[in-house]
Amino acid sequence: MPPKYKQRCALCRKNMVLMYSSRQFPICTSCHMKQIEDPVTDPAYKELLDLPRELYEQSSFLRNIKRAYLQYHSLSEKQIEVFKKVAGEMRKMKKGEGQKEEMKNGEVKKGEGRKEEGTKEKVENEGLKKGRVQTEEGTKEETNKRVVVQRVKKRKKAG
């Protein structure tokens, strides 16, 4: 979701925060990190919430989950499940940064997946998911999904 506007941090009033929703509380990363610095004492949660500081700095979601634990001293099953999933993805992305140089040299890692050339249906399906239409001139952003669907149907009838 693209940011709508910037607002000053409600705690320090120095840093600007990208706001995505009017219901979002404006808090900068440095103030949020100060809130979650307290150590976790419960061994089960200590193992779960013991992540590198960089990951917490990158993800407001991870910071919110840790703050919720520090405030209420427990997490729901769904919070734990999603926290593990997001933390795993963040770790993979962090490991993937070191592999970007190899990718620039033209090597393709297993699981990266290139788009198969010559499959119109695959491109059209991706266009539906992302709200884009593939044309001869290139990819155009479409805001109205109805227009995208109509264009894809026309192409299928014609081709």
N, C-alpha and C positions, 0 to 999 in steps of 0.2 A: 504494500500500500504506500503510495507516495506521500511525503510529508505535506501538510497543509500550510503550516506557518511556524514561525519561531516565537518562543516566549522565554522570558528570563526564569532562571531556576527559582523556585519558591523558597528555598532554604538559604542560599548564599546571595542571591540577587546579582551575581556577577556573570555567570555563564549563560549562554543561550541554549535552549533545548528545542529539538525538532519535535513538533507536536503532530500527531496523527489523528487525534480525536479530541473533541472538546471535553470528554470525560477523563482524559489522561491527566495524571498529576505531574506538573512540570518539575522534574528533578534532574539535575545534571549527573553525569557519570561519577565525578569526584565526590559529590555529596552522597550519592547512592553507595559508593564503595565504603565511605566512612560508616554508614549504617550497618553494613554487613561484615565489618572487620572482627566482630566478636567471635571467639572460638566456639565450636560446636562440641558439646560435652558427651552427648549420647553416642556410643560407639557405632550403632547401626547407621545413624544419620551422618556421623563424622566421615565414614567411608564413602557415603553417597555424595556429600557436599564438599569433599576435599578435591577441588579442581584448581588448576593454575589461575592466578590472578588475571591473566590476559583474557581467558575465556569469559570471566565475569565482566570484564571491562567491555568486551565486544557485544555481549547479549544482555539486554535489559530483562528478558524473560528469566534467565538464570539468576540474575540479581533479585528479581521479585520473588522467586521461589525460595531463595535462601533467606530473604528478609521475612517471608511468611513463616518459615521454620523458626527463626530467631524470635519472632513475635509470639507465636502460638505453641511452640515446642512440639509440633507434629505436622505431618503432611498426609493428605489423602492418598489412596492407592493410585488414582489417576495422575495426581501431581508427581508422584514418584516415577511412574511409568513414562510420562512425557519428559520429565527432567532427564532421565537416563537416555532417552532417545535423542533429545536435543544435544546433550553433552557429548554423546557418541558422534553425532554428525559434526559438531564443532571440532572435536579432536581430529576427525578424518580431514576436515577442511584445513586444519592447522598443519597436519602431516602433508597434505596435498600441496601446500605452498612450496615446499622443498622440491617437489616433482615438477613444478611449472617449467623450470629450465629444460628438463628433458622433453616436455611436451612441445616447447618452442623449436626443438631440433627436428620435429617431425615424427617422433615416436608416439604411438598410441598405447596407453595402458589398458589392460583388461578391465572391462566394465565402464570405460569412459564413453564408449558408443559414439560412432560417427553417424551422421544422417546418411542413409542410403540414397544415392543419386538415382533419379529416374522413377521414383515412386511418388506419384502425385497424391495418391490417397493419404500417405503418411504426412506429407506437407500440409494437406488440407485439414487433416485431423489436428495437427499441431496448431494450425491457424485458428481452429475453433477453440482450442484450450486457451490460447494466449490472446485471442481477440485480434488476430492478424489475418491478412489475406495475402497469399502469394500470387503475384502477377508477373508478367514478362519484364516489367520495369524494376521489380524488386518487391520487398515486403512493405506493406503499408499498414499503419496502425488504424484500427477501426474502433470507434467507441460504441457503436450500436451493434450488438450481436445479431440482431435480426438481419441487418444488411450483410453480415458475414455469411450467415446461413443461406440467404437467398443467392448470393454469388456462388457459393459452393454448389448449390443445387443446380444452378444454370450451367456450371462447368461440367458437372456429371452428365447432364442431359446432352450437352454439346459434344463432349469427348467420350 
